[in-house]
Amino acid sequence: MEASEEVDLRTVRRALRRGEPVFIFDSEDREGETDMVFWAPEVTPDHVAELRRTAGGLICVVIHPEHAREIRLPFLVDVYERADHPLLRATWPDDIPYDERSTFSITVNHRDTFTGVTDEDRALTVRKLAEFFTRNHEDPVREFGEEFRSPGHVHLLRPFDGLLEERRGHTELTATLLELVGLEPKVAVICEMLEPGGGALPREEAERVARERGAPFLTGEDILKAWKGGER
């Protein structure tokens, strides 16, 4: 799917359900980066390896606000504030050049992992995170703690409750896309695409990778238009 075409949500849904990637470019006015995205329930060790090798950025898991609220998942900056530790206060992220707020939350490993950093361990943690939100829980916080330990090697991202009404980063774009295509649970793994020299992979190069994979390539504007168009 070319970036200039109207977003075909059915194509996106099919790709994600098959364990295939979707590529999301936010905008030239923001990070100017493309993230490779997989639906968390389908993530395998091979996917984690591909994120490391083809994408190369930080591997994170986006947890939709409705799931995040269930386990009272905090924003990391709120943890910093409540801790009132001098070093945490000194490193407060009040000068992010592309945004005013961060969606970083805690890091976790599933308790069945060893170090947590191998492709197998990270894939297990990602799948178990998705699986957790398919079940009913009497005490979600306690039960989450029984399954996962923190700190770990999988970074959790907590979108803002208003999604694109509040912020238009990759975290909210991904959560909105999962909502638009109707996938449950609304959990995805994302990773920024970097060029061999270490900088952000130019959009045209990311589009080329998507074309070669036959994968959907979307922009933040594409997702915003679909969201405003009432396709949720």
ROSE-250303 format. One record per residue: residue in one letter; z negated, y, x of N, C-alpha, C in turn. Coordinates in steps of 0.02 Angstrom, whole numbers, plus 50000, padded with zeros to 5 digits. Layout:
<pts>
AZYXZYXZYX...
</pts>
This chain:
<pts>
M500004994050042500005000050000500005006250044E500505010550037500545016650076500025021650051A499785025850097499265030650080499495035650027S500155036950025500415041949978500485039249907E500465032749900500535029749834499885030549794E499955030149728499365030149685498955023849699V498305024749698497865019149715497945013549663D498075007549688498115001649645497464997949652L497004998949605496344995949610496364988449605R496854985749571496904978449566497074975349634T497504978849671497674976449738497074976749784V496694982149778496084982849819495584977349801R495494976249737495014971049715495214964149741R495864962549735496094956049759495974955149833A496124960449871496024960049944495294958849961L494844962649931494134961849947493874955049926R494084952649868493854946049845494104940449889R494674941449921494954936249965494654936550036G494204941150047493924941850114494384945650160E494834949650132495294953750172495044960950175P495254964550227494994971350235495344976550192V494994982050181495264988150153495104993650204F495554998350212495455003750260495355010350223I494825014050241494665020350207494635025950258F495075030850251495065036950291494725042350251D494205045550279493845050450237494255056750226S494335060950275494765066950270494785070450337E495315074450346495375078350408494825083550412D494555085650354494045090850353493345088250364R493275081550370492615078750379492585075150447E492455068650447492425065050510493125063950540G493625063450496494295061850520494335054850547E493965050250517493925043350541494125038450486T494355032650508494525027150462494025021550472D493755018950417493305013250420493655007050395M493535001450429493764994850404493204992150359V493384989850300492894987950250493014980750226F492474976750223492504970150192491954969750138W492094965950086491584964650035491074959750064A490444961550060489914957850096489874950450079P489944948250016489884941050002490384936750038E490944939650060491474935650093491454936050169V490964939550197490964940750269490784934350307T491184932850358491094927150402490994929550473P490794925050519490754927050589491414929750616D491984927050592492634929550614492734936750593H492484938650534492534945550512492124950150557V491524948050575491114952050619491454952950687A491754947550712492124948050775492714952850769E493054952750712493614957350701493374964550698L492814965650667492534972450664492364974950735R492104970450776491944972450845492574973950885R493084969750877493674970150920494204974950894T494334974650829494864978850800494614985750782A494004986050754493724992550734493354995550794G492794992650814492454994650875491884999550867G491775002050806491225006650795490575003050778L490155006350738489505003550719489584999450655I489374993150657489424988850599488824990150553C488964992250492488444994150444488584990950376V488064990750335488124988050268487954993450217V488424994850173488314999650119488014996050059I487454998550035487114995649977487115000749921H487474999249868487545003949811486865006349787P486825012649764486185015449743485805011249692E486155007849647485785003949596485414998049629H485704995249682485354990049719484824993049764A484984998749795484505001949841483875004049804R483945006349743483355008349705482915002349689E483224996649679482854990549661482344988749715I482534989649779482084987849834481754994049865R481854999749833481575006049857481795007449930L482435006249942482705007250009482695014650027P482365016550081482285023650097482855026350140F482935032850140483335036150191482905036450254L483195035250311482805035050372482465041750386V482795047250368482495053850380481855054650340D481815051450281481205051750242480645047850275V480835042250307480335038350345480075042550403Y480525046150436480325050550491479825055750466E479995058650409479565064050383478875061550365R478835055650333478185053050314477785050750375A478135048450427477785046250487477455052050524D477755057950519477475063950550477335062650624H477795059450658477735058150730478095063750768P477805066450821478105072250854478805070950880L478945064950907479615063650932480125063050876L479915060050820480365059550762480515066450734R480015070750732480135077550709480595081350756A480515080050822480915083550872481655081550869T481785075450846482475073050843482775073550773W482475077450730482705078250660483455080050659P483855076650619484585077650619484805083650577D484615089650599484775095650560485395099250587D485775096050631486365099250659486965094550660I487015090250608487585085750602488215090050592P488705089650636489275094250633489735093350573Y489725087350542490185086050487489835085350420D489175086050418488805085050355488115088150361E487765088350305487085090950306486565085450303R486765079350281486285073950271486555067450298S486105062950315486285056350341486095051050290T486505045750286486355040250240486065034150276F485905034850340485615029250376484935027350346S484835020750340484195018150318483935013550373I483565008450355483255004050405483774999150433T483584995550486483994990050513483624983550498V484014978250485483704971850466484054965950500N483694960450505483964953750519483704949150464H484114944350444483854939150400483364934850440R482854932350407482334928650443482574921850468D483164919550446483434913250472483854914350535T483934920650557484314921950618483874920950679F484194920750738483824920150801483744927250831T484204929450873484154936350897484394941350844G484864939050802485134943350750485774946950769V485974946850832486534950850855487184946850860T487164940250863487774936450868488204937250805D488844935550812489284935950754489024931650697E488784925650715488514921150663487894924150630D487454926950671486834929750643486984935850599R487414940250623487554946250583487924944450518A488384939650522488734937550461488234934650411L487764930650436487254927750391486844933250359T486624938150397486224943650369486624947350316V487254948750330487674952450282487744948550217R487904942050222487994937950161487344937350122K486784936450158486144935850124485944942350090L486124948050120485994954450086486364954650020A486994952750020487374952749958487084947849907E486914941849931486634936749887485984939049855F485584942749892484944945049866485034948949801F485564952949798485654957249740486024953849683T486144947449689486424943649633485874940149593R485254940449618484704936849586484224941749551N483874939149502483334942949471482694942149512H482304947449517481704947249558481104949949520E480544946449525479934948849495479634954549536D479674953949602479404958949647479924959949702P480434964149690480994964749737480784966749807V480314971249815480114973549881479804967849921R479324964349890479004958749924479504953349941E479934951649892480414946349903480934948149956F481124954549959481574956750012481244955850080G480614957650084480254956750146480164949450166E480144945050118480104937850134480744935250165E481304938550149481954936250175482194939950237F481994946250244482254950250299481694953450340R481824954150405481364957550449481684963950475S481264968750492481504975050519481044977350576P481304979950631482004981750643482434975650656G483094976750650483574971350661484224973950689H484744970050680485394971850709485924973750658V485744974050594486214976250542485954982750513H486344987950520486154994650496486314995250421L485814997150383485914998150311486055005450297L486535006650253486705013450231486545014050157R486205019450139485985020450070486345026550041P486855025449998487225031049970486765035449927F486945041649920486575046049875486715044049803D486205044949760486245042449692486855045049654G487035051349666487605054349631488275052649661L488275048349712488885046349747489315052449764L489945052749742490395057949764490215064849737E489775065149688489545071649664489065074849714E488755070749756488275073349804488535073549876R488945068649894489175068049963489815063949964R490255065450012490895062050013491035058750081G490515055450107490595051750168490825044650155H490945040850208491165033950200490665029750160T490025031350165489525027550128489645028150053E489725034450029489835035449957490535033349936L491035034349979491715032249962491755024649952T491415021049996491415013749990491045011349928A490455014249915490075012349856490455013949792T490795019749792491195021649734491775016849724L492105014849779492665010249773492445003549745L491865001049767491614994749740491474995449665E491245001149645491115002449574491775002749535L492275005949564492925006649531493264999949520V493204995449569493554989049563493134983849528G492504985449511492094981049470491834974949506L491714975449571491434969749608490674969849608E490374964049597489654963249600489484957549647P488994958449691488594964349699488994969849736K488774975949728489134981649759488844982749829V489034978249874488804978349943489404977049988A489494981050040490064980350084489854981650156V490224978550202490124979950273490694984450296I490514989650335491014994550357490934995750432C491474998050464491444999450535491995004450552E491825009650590492315014650610492825011750659M493435014050653493965011750698494015016550757L493985013750818494025017650879494655015650918E494915020450957495485019051000495225016151066P495665013151107495445010151170495065014951215G495215021351213494865026251254494185028051228G494015025851168493355026951141493315032151086G493845036151077493845041151024494015038050957A493975042150905494165039850838494905038050837L495075032350808495775030350803496145035250758P496695038250781497065042850738497275039550673R497315043650621497485040950555498135036950555E498645039550589499295036150588499245029250621E498815028550671498725022050703498345017250656A497855019950621497485015850573497935013550517E498385017950494498865016050443499335010550468R499525010950532499955005750560499604999050560V498964998950579498574992750578498544989850507A498434994250458498404992050388499074989150366R499624992550384500284990050365500414983150395E500234982350459500344975850491499944970350459R499354972150431498934967250397499134966450323G499574970850298499724970750227499124972750186A498684977050215498044978750183498084985750151P497704986850098497674993450068497384998650116F497695004550117497445010250155497335015850105L496705018250101496535023450053496235029350089T496305035250059495975041150084495405042950038G494965047250062494425049750019494705053049957E495265056549964495565059849907495825054849856D496105049249880496325043849835495745041349791I495185039949824494605037249789494315042449742L494285048649765494035054149722494455054849659K495115054649666495565055349608495465049549559A495415043449585495305037749541494635038249506W494135040649541493465041449513493455046849459K493785052349472493815057749422494255055849364G494725051149376495185049249323494885044549272G494245043049280493895038949230494055031649233E494265029249293494425022149299493815017949313R493215021049315492605017349328492455012549271
</pts>
